[in-house]
C-alpha cells in the first residue's frame, strides 16, 4: 500500500457550517483529544456561557482538526453520538468524499502514527498553528474502495481486541497494585506486635538547614519529593546540588525522609547516602534500638497513612505538622525481631513492585498494538 500515496485533499473537502448561539438553549461542545485519541465530548453548557456567539457545527463523519493541537495529534473523525455538536473557529472541518474514500478507512487513517509525524514536522515551533490547506497536503495511502473496506474491517477487529484487553486491565493498573502495599505492611507487622508507641518516642526531628552558598558537607545529591515513589519508599532519581535553590535540610545515611506536604502520597524514604532534601520533607533520626527501615515501613502502613490523611484532609494544601506526626501511633516490635520483619517486608515490597512492572508492561503492549497494526497496513512513508 505504500505505493498508492495521495495527498489528503483527494479525499477531504473543507466544510463550514455555523450556528448563532441562543443564550437560552443548551449546546454540546466537543474537542479533539491529543495523541490521536479521537473526538470526545467536552461539556454541555447554556448559550449564555459561550462567549463567542458564532460557532461551528460538526457532523457525523467529519474530520475535525485543531489548528494548534494538530501538532500533538489533535484530530479525528466525529462519531455518530456527537453529530450536531459545536466547536470554535479554532477547528477545521472536512467532509469525506464518499466516492474516493471509505469513512471507516479514514477513521483509522486519522490514528496512523505517520500522519501525526507529518503534522509535527511542519512549522518552526510546537505551538505554530496549521492552516486548513496545510492539513490536506499530507500524504496517505489510498487503495481501491474495496481494499479500503477490507483494511478497515481488519483494523476494526484489532481495535476490538485492544478494547477487550483494556477493559480487562481497567481498574488494575500498576498504581492500584502499588496501593495494595500499605495494608499488607500492617497485616505483616501487626502479627508480630502487641504494643504501640508514638513516633516521637522512637525518632527525633532533625533540622539541619543548608542555605544556598553554605558548605554542604558530605551531601552528594538533592533527593526531593519528586524523586520518591509513593508507598514503596524507593528513590527513583536525584538532582545535582549545583542546581539547588532555596534552603534545604541535610540528611545522612539511615535517616528517614518523610514527605509531609501532601502526606496522602505516602513518600517515606530511608536515606542510603548523604544529601539534601526539600523543606517539605522531615528528616527523622531513629533512636538506639530502633531500625530505620522497620520504622519507615510502619509509616508507610495503612494505619499511619490513614491517620496522616485524616489529620490534613480539610486543608487546601495538606501539610502534616511535626507535632501531629510525632503523636502518630505505630506498632512496637522487639529489636531482635525487627531485622527479620524488615526482610519479609522487603520481599513483599519486591513482589508488589514486580507485579506493578508486569502490569505496566501489559498496558504498554496493549497501547502499542493498534499503532503497530496501523503502521503494518499503511506503511511508514519513509
Buried (B, 14 or more C-beta within 10 A) or exposed (E): BEEEEEBBBEBBEBBEEEBEBEEEEEBBBBBBBBEBEBBEEBEEBEBEEBEEEEBBBBBEBBBBBBBBBBBBBBBBBBBEEBBEBBBBEEBBBBBBEEEBBBBBBBBBBBBBBBBBEBBEEBEEEEEEEBEBEBBBEBEBBBBEBEBBBBBBEBBEEBBEBBEEBEEEBEEEBBEEBBBBBBBBBBEBBEEBBEEEBEBBEBBEBBEBEBEEEEEBEEBEBBBBBEBBBBBBBBBEEBBEBEEBEEEBBBBBEEBBBBBBBBBBBBBBBBBEBBBBBBBBBBBBBBEEEBBBBBBBBBBBBBBBBBBBBEBBEEEEEBEBEBEBBBBBBBBBBEEEEBEEBBEEBEEBBEEBBEBBEEBBEBBEEBEEBBBEBBBEBBBEBE
